[in-house]
Amino acid sequence: MAINVLQPNILVIQNTTERIVISIEDDDGVAVDPVELRVAMMDLGGTAKISDVWPTSPLPIPRLLHTGVGQFYVEIGNQTPNSETDSPYRWVFDWSAQMTIGGGYTHLIQNVNIISVRTASFLPDLRLLIDKSKKRTTTPNGGKPCYLGYTDSMLVSFLEGGLQTINAYQPSLVIPLDYYPLEFRQILIDAALITGVISQQLYAIDTDIPNYNDNGVSFVVTHQPQLAAFLNQISTRLDKLIPMMKLQLINPGCLHIQAGPSFRLQTLMSAAPSGALFRNIFFRA
């Protein structure tokens, strides 16, 4: 038995409504209903914002809904007042299904990332730069065209990784994603490109064919060395640009405070002869 999701990381625009959909299948891949299905939407502190059970929901208005055999969803952002998608945040969904009475539970963890429109504005530029495998295709039966390539949730993960790279550089200045200065948006996109290229490089390590030969027919597929060279090139570029950018965002201090005795007392002590004692407190050596 398996709990299937389209995406392990779901992206939701702030102040919108989104359905978090899952399907339940048996070992043969056939959709089935479990004996019991539980869901908990938790914050990063572990506190449950939504907690529901199918088919015996404890809530007056169930949040976990059943639409067909093995098909379930929870809709977020449809409450009044809306405290689920009203601000950028990351929710963690814990799905657990019991297939037989008295049997164990199968668990699945799913992230739901609420992002602002400001953050979403970075995605088209990042996709244009990194997603060179993006192609417009059609289904064999002549269905509607679709695009192959990175999903929006993947690109947001790359942006978050790139921002963490920027924040790790000195001088010490931590910039939240929603407050990143748009004047330096290309630096963030380039830093996100590093995270994406690392992902591509790991995939290339698994799939490259350094040397194939079968009865005289040979070919070579090697992407990893080129990706490593490009990663080194862009990292060297950002090693210079990121500190320069952060220096422009830091205001230097304009006030210097130094603890010490008053000016008049210091003048008196400086003029006093050696061995002078002032009120049994200050001694002139």
C-alpha angles and dihedrals in degrees: 000000000000138000108221127201129180092223131013087209117045122196121214127181114232116269095013133114121246135179116223102208131192136171131211121218134176125232090279094055095253118139112249138168116244123227088242135002124195129190132186125183105202136183120231089269091061097252113139115236092178125023120172141155131209128246096006103044116187090205124095088227109029117229095193106073132189117218102170144334106325093351121121138158144179118210117213130191094036096102127105112255094027109225096154105067101012094104137024109277144130120245123194118216118204111197119188126178131190114203101183132034108267092007128127128271128252112217133204128183119211130180123219111195118198110203134182125242088249091060092044090057090070094059101077092050092047092047091050090054103040107025100077090146090064109126134168110237139171130216118256092253093056096261127158116306119256137185127244120210141066120352122231091251090056091052091050089052088053090049092051091048091049092050091051088053090052092048091052092063123091138277092068106250123137115203121193115224094242091052099044109135111254090212087075099038093128091061090055091048091050091049089050087051089061091057091047094048090051087056091049091047093054089049090050091052089057097044108032118109108209094184129005123175128169117171093325096319108115138165138167128219112186121158100147098078092051091047091049091052092049091047090053091048096052092041090055090050093051092046086071102034101047097058090044090052094047092049088059090054095052120084111216117232116264100185127069120192123188124182116228145118120298121279095248094049091047091052091050093050092048091054096043119103122250113282096027117149122205115202090321089290111084121043123195107216 
